[in-house]
């Protein structure tokens, strides 16, 4: 019977390499399972790209994680939200609710103010900084009182979502109002 010391160095090395390969394969399988369980992957389609043009390239792969109470959300975070669409906008779109992909620009406690463009339009300022996002007064008329964007601090538990493509037609808080944290579904990254 051969002892460990009597084996040639090549045999010991081959045995160690086999064990290392097994460990690496098991590690890869576990990693893939964890990624598959915790993340969702989607290709960015043309409709959603209109909202995030300038931040995410066309045809990118979006990587989503679910948002819960422990998820850290900051200014510039790309999120998917379930929103209510009200009034004439709902009539024009043919739906009263939907999912949007947008960027968090205003956090709870940040101060909203206006830069008047004319009687119909106002540019949104956050903590005195320009966002270049223009809000039409008529877009806010049909909204629920708790969702309307007003001058002053953003209420706790609400976020101001503004598309990176501020001139785009895709929905954001200018159309649907402030979005409560509970309506934020997934946080997005991209490749």
CORKAFEN-V968162 format. One record per residue. RES is the residue in one small letter. PSI is psi in whole degrees, 0 to 359 (999 if undefined). D_FIRST is the distance of its C-alpha to the first C-alpha in whole Angstrom. Layout:
RES:PSI:D_FIRST
RES:PSI:D_FIRST
This chain:
x:133:0
x:139:4
x:169:6
x:323:10
x:333:11
x:349:9
x:148:10
x:155:14
x:328:17
x:319:18
x:320:15
x:319:16
x:317:19
x:319:19
x:318:17
x:319:20
x:320:23
x:315:22
x:320:22
x:317:25
x:314:27
x:315:26
x:318:28
x:318:31
x:314:31
x:318:31
x:318:34
x:317:36
x:315:36
x:317:37
x:314:40
x:318:41
x:317:42
x:318:43
x:315:46
x:324:47
x:323:47
x:348:49
x:153:51
x:144:53
x:137:54
x:150:57
x:142:59
x:114:63
x:172:65
x:322:69
x:314:70
x:332:68
x:329:68
x:327:72
x:329:71
x:17:69
x:137:70
x:339:70
x:318:67
x:135:64
x:154:64
x:136:65
x:9:62
x:159:60
x:122:57
x:137:58
x:115:55
x:145:56
x:147:55
x:146:57
x:128:59
x:188:59
x:342:61
x:352:58
x:129:58
x:124:60
x:131:63
x:174:65
x:131:68
x:354:66
x:133:64
x:127:64
x:157:64
x:133:65
x:150:67
x:119:69
x:157:73
x:134:76
x:127:79
x:161:82
x:217:86
x:333:87
x:319:84
x:320:82
x:318:85
x:320:84
x:339:81
x:22:81
x:156:78
x:357:79
x:165:75
x:179:72
x:138:69
x:152:69
x:120:67
x:177:69
x:136:68
x:121:69
x:332:72
x:126:73
x:160:71
x:133:73
x:340:75
x:147:76
x:126:80
x:134:81
x:173:85
x:151:87
x:105:88
x:127:91
x:311:91
x:193:94
x:334:95
x:336:93
x:143:90
x:139:88
x:137:85
x:129:82
x:139:81
x:119:78
x:37:79
x:356:82
x:140:79
x:140:80
x:344:78
x:13:80
x:120:80
x:132:83
x:126:84
x:133:87
x:322:89
x:335:89
x:332:86
x:344:86
x:320:89
x:355:87
x:153:84
x:146:83
x:324:85
x:341:81
x:343:80
x:143:83
x:120:82
x:160:84
x:141:85
x:186:83
x:146:80
x:130:77
x:155:77
x:140:74
x:8:71
x:153:73
x:150:72
x:116:74
x:124:72
x:131:74
x:142:73
x:327:72
x:82:74
x:338:77
x:357:79
x:163:77
x:353:78
x:152:75
x:143:76
x:194:75
x:337:77
x:333:80
x:326:80
x:358:78
x:188:79
x:142:76
x:124:73
x:153:72
x:324:68
x:337:67
x:351:68
x:119:66
x:309:63
x:146:60
x:138:60
x:140:59
x:178:58
x:158:57
x:999:56
